Amino acid sequence: MYLGKGAASIILQALHGARERIVLSSPWIGKRYVELLVEKALSGVSVTVITMDLSDNDGRLLANAADTYGEEEVSKRSREVARLRAELRRARTAVVRDLALALFASSIFILLTKIYNSYFFIGSILFIIIGIIMIFIRRRAVSDVRARLEEAEAELERAVANTEVLREKLRRNLRAIVVPLNRGFIHAKVYIVDNKAWASSANLTDSGLYNNVEFVIEVDPKVAEDALRRLLAELIGQSDEDAGIIN
C-alpha cells in the first residue's frame, strides 16, 4: 500500500509504460491525461475508460475523441486554403485591372499624339512598357499564389486522410463510458494496466497524482475487472456480458 502526497505517481508511470491495455475508472480526468490516453490508443493500446458526466471533467472528451481527433489541424489547413483562394482571386483581379488601365491610358496617349505632337507618342510608349512590366509582376504574383494554394490543398488532403486513419485507430482501441449523474455517481478509482491493477483514492488529475494525500493499493487485475463489470451492469443496466470492459 502506498499512502501520501504523490503516492499515485506509480499509476502514472504504469500508464506511460502501457503496452497492451488500460482499463480505468475515475470520475475526474484532467486534460493532459485525456491526451495521454488518446496517444496510447493511437499507439495500439486497448483503452477503456469509465468516467462521470460532470461539467468540470475533461474525461468526457474521450467519448467523442474518435470523431473530433485532428479537427483543429484540419480546420487550420482549411482556413489557409480559403485564405489563399481569396488571395488568388485578388491577384487575378489586379492583373485584369492593370491591363485595362494600361490599355486605357495608352489609348489616351495615342489619341493625344495625333492631336498634338510626338512627345505624347513617346509617353504612350513608356506607359505601355510600364504597363507590361506591371502586368508581368502581377502575373508572377498570381503564379506564386497558385503554387502556394496547390501546396496547401495537397497538405489539407493529406491531413484529412491521415486524420481519418488515426480516427479509425481510436474507434478500434478507445472506449469511453461516460456515466450520467442520474445513473449514480461512480466515485471509485480503479486502474488496470497490462497485468497489474490498483485501487486508489486518486483521480486521474494533477491534484490526485501530485498534490493530494492519496492511497494506492495494488490488487488482483481479474478481481478489478469483475468488479468494474458488475458496477457497469448495475449502473447502466447492461448484463455482465454486455458490460464487458475488456476489448
C-alpha positions in Angstrom: 0.0 0.0 0.0 1.2 3.5 -0.9 0.0 6.5 1.2 0.9 10.1 0.9 1.3 13.0 -1.4 2.3 11.8 -4.9 1.5 8.2 -3.9 -0.5 7.7 -7.2 2.6 8.6 -9.3 3.1 4.8 -9.6 -0.2 4.7 -11.6 1.0 7.4 -14.0 4.3 5.6 -14.6 2.3 2.4 -15.4 0.1 4.4 -17.8 3.0 5.8 -19.7 4.5 2.3 -20.0 1.3 0.5 -21.0 1.8 -1.9 -23.9 -1.4 -3.9 -24.2 -4.3 -2.5 -22.3 -5.5 0.3 -20.0 -8.8 0.0 -18.1 -9.7 2.7 -15.6 -12.4 4.2 -13.6 -12.1 7.9 -12.4 -14.9 10.4 -12.1 -12.5 13.2 -13.0 -9.8 13.1 -15.6 -7.5 16.0 -16.4 -6.9 17.3 -19.9 -3.3 16.2 -20.1 -4.3 12.6 -19.1 -7.1 12.6 -21.7 -4.3 13.4 -24.2 -2.2 10.6 -22.8 -5.0 8.0 -23.1 -5.6 9.1 -26.7 -1.9 8.8 -27.5 -1.9 5.3 -26.0 -4.9 4.3 -28.0 -3.2 5.6 -31.2 -0.1 3.5 -30.4 -2.3 0.4 -30.4 -3.0 0.0 -26.6 -6.6 -1.0 -25.9 -8.0 1.8 -23.7 -11.3 1.6 -21.8 -12.4 4.5 -19.5 -15.3 4.8 -17.2 -15.9 8.4 -16.0 -18.6 10.8 -15.0 -20.7 13.3 -17.0 -19.5 16.3 -15.0 -19.1 19.8 -16.4 -15.6 20.1 -15.0 -14.5 16.7 -16.1 -12.3 16.7 -19.2 -12.6 13.0 -19.4 -16.0 13.5 -21.1 -14.0 14.5 -24.2 -12.9 10.8 -24.7 -16.5 9.9 -25.7 -16.1 11.8 -28.9 -12.4 11.5 -29.4 -12.7 9.3 -32.5 -14.9 11.9 -34.2 -13.1 15.0 -33.2 -9.4 14.0 -33.2 -7.3 16.1 -35.6 -10.2 18.6 -36.0 -8.0 21.6 -35.1 -5.3 20.7 -37.6 -7.7 20.1 -40.4 -9.6 23.3 -39.6 -6.3 25.3 -39.6 -5.3 23.9 -43.0 -8.8 24.6 -44.4 -8.6 28.2 -43.3 -5.2 28.5 -45.0 -6.7 27.1 -48.2 -9.6 29.6 -48.0 -7.2 32.5 -47.4 -5.0 31.6 -50.4 -8.1 31.1 -52.7 -9.2 34.6 -51.7 -5.7 35.9 -52.3 -5.6 34.3 -55.7 -8.9 35.9 -56.7 -7.5 39.3 -55.7 -4.3 38.7 -57.6 -6.2 37.8 -60.8 -8.4 40.8 -60.4 -5.3 43.0 -60.1 -4.0 41.6 -63.4 -7.2 42.4 -65.2 -7.4 45.8 -63.6 -3.8 46.8 -64.5 -4.3 45.5 -68.1 -7.4 47.6 -68.5 -5.8 50.6 -67.0 -2.7 50.2 -69.3 -4.8 49.9 -72.4 -7.0 52.9 -71.5 -4.0 55.1 -70.7 -2.2 54.1 -73.8 -5.2 54.8 -75.9 -5.4 58.3 -74.4 -1.7 58.9 -75.1 -2.1 57.7 -78.7 -5.1 60.0 -79.2 -3.2 63.0 -77.8 -0.3 62.2 -80.1 -2.5 62.5 -83.1 -3.9 65.8 -81.9 -0.7 67.4 -80.6 2.8 66.1 -81.2 5.2 63.3 -80.9 6.1 63.9 -77.3 2.8 62.2 -76.4 3.8 59.2 -78.6 7.0 58.8 -76.5 4.9 59.0 -73.4 2.5 56.4 -74.7 5.4 54.0 -75.4 6.8 54.5 -72.0 3.4 53.9 -70.4 2.9 50.7 -72.4 6.3 49.5 -71.3 5.5 50.3 -67.6 2.1 48.6 -68.0 3.7 45.5 -69.5 6.2 45.3 -66.6 3.4 45.8 -64.0 1.3 43.0 -65.6 4.3 40.7 -65.7 4.8 41.4 -62.0 1.2 40.7 -61.3 1.2 37.5 -63.3 4.3 36.3 -61.3 2.3 37.1 -58.1 -0.6 35.0 -59.5 1.7 32.1 -60.3 3.3 32.3 -56.8 -0.1 32.3 -55.0 -1.4 29.5 -57.2 1.7 27.4 -56.4 1.2 28.0 -52.6 -2.5 27.2 -53.0 -1.8 23.9 -54.7 0.6 23.0 -51.9 -1.8 24.0 -49.2 -4.6 22.0 -50.9 -2.3 18.9 -51.0 -1.4 19.4 -47.4 -5.1 19.6 -46.5 -5.8 16.4 -48.4 -3.0 14.6 -46.6 -4.2 15.9 -43.3 -7.7 14.8 -43.9 -6.6 11.3 -45.0 -4.2 11.0 -42.0 -6.8 12.2 -39.6 -9.3 9.6 -40.8 -6.6 6.8 -40.4 -6.0 8.0 -36.8 -9.7 8.3 -36.0 -10.2 4.7 -37.2 -7.5 3.6 -34.7 -9.3 5.4 -32.0 -12.6 3.7 -32.9 -10.9 0.3 -32.6 -8.8 1.0 -29.5 -10.6 3.6 -27.4 -13.8 3.0 -25.5 -15.1 5.7 -23.1 -18.2 5.2 -21.0 -19.5 8.5 -19.6 -22.0 7.8 -16.9 -24.8 10.4 -16.4 -25.5 11.5 -12.8 -29.0 10.1 -12.9 -27.4 6.7 -13.1 -25.4 7.2 -9.9 -22.1 8.7 -9.0 -19.1 6.5 -9.7 -16.5 7.7 -7.2 -14.4 4.6 -7.3 -10.9 4.9 -8.8 -9.6 1.7 -10.3 -6.7 1.4 -12.7 -5.8 -1.7 -14.7 -2.6 -1.5 -16.8 -1.5 -4.6 -18.7 -1.2 -7.3 -16.0 -1.3 -5.1 -12.9 -4.2 -3.2 -11.1 -4.6 -0.7 -8.4 -7.5 0.7 -6.3 -6.9 4.2 -5.2 -8.4 7.4 -3.8 -6.7 9.4 -6.5 -8.5 10.8 -9.6 -6.5 10.9 -12.8 -5.8 14.6 -12.4 -2.8 16.7 -11.3 -4.3 17.1 -7.9 -4.9 13.4 -7.5 -1.5 12.4 -8.8 0.8 15.1 -7.3 -0.8 17.4 -4.8 -3.3 15.5 -2.6 -2.5 12.9 0.1 -3.9 9.7 -1.5 -3.6 6.0 -1.1 -2.9 3.3 -3.7 -3.3 -0.4 -3.2 -2.2 -3.0 -5.7 -5.0 -5.5 -6.3 -5.6 -8.6 -8.5 -6.4 -7.4 -12.0 -9.0 -10.2 -12.5 -10.8 -9.1 -9.4 -10.7 -5.5 -10.5 -12.1 -6.4 -14.0 -15.0 -8.3 -12.4 -15.8 -5.5 -10.0 -16.0 -3.0 -12.9 -18.2 -5.3 -14.9 -20.7 -5.6 -12.1 -20.6 -1.9 -11.5 -21.4 -1.1 -15.1 -24.2 -3.7 -15.2 -25.7 -2.2 -12.1 -25.5 1.5 -13.2 -26.0 1.2 -16.9 -28.5 -1.6 -16.8 -26.5 -4.0 -19.0 -25.9 -7.7 -18.5 -22.5 -8.6 -17.1 -21.5 -9.9 -20.6 -22.7 -6.8 -22.4 -20.9 -4.6 -19.9 -17.6 -6.3 -20.6 -14.9 -3.8 -20.5 -12.0 -5.8 -21.9 -11.8 -5.4 -25.7 
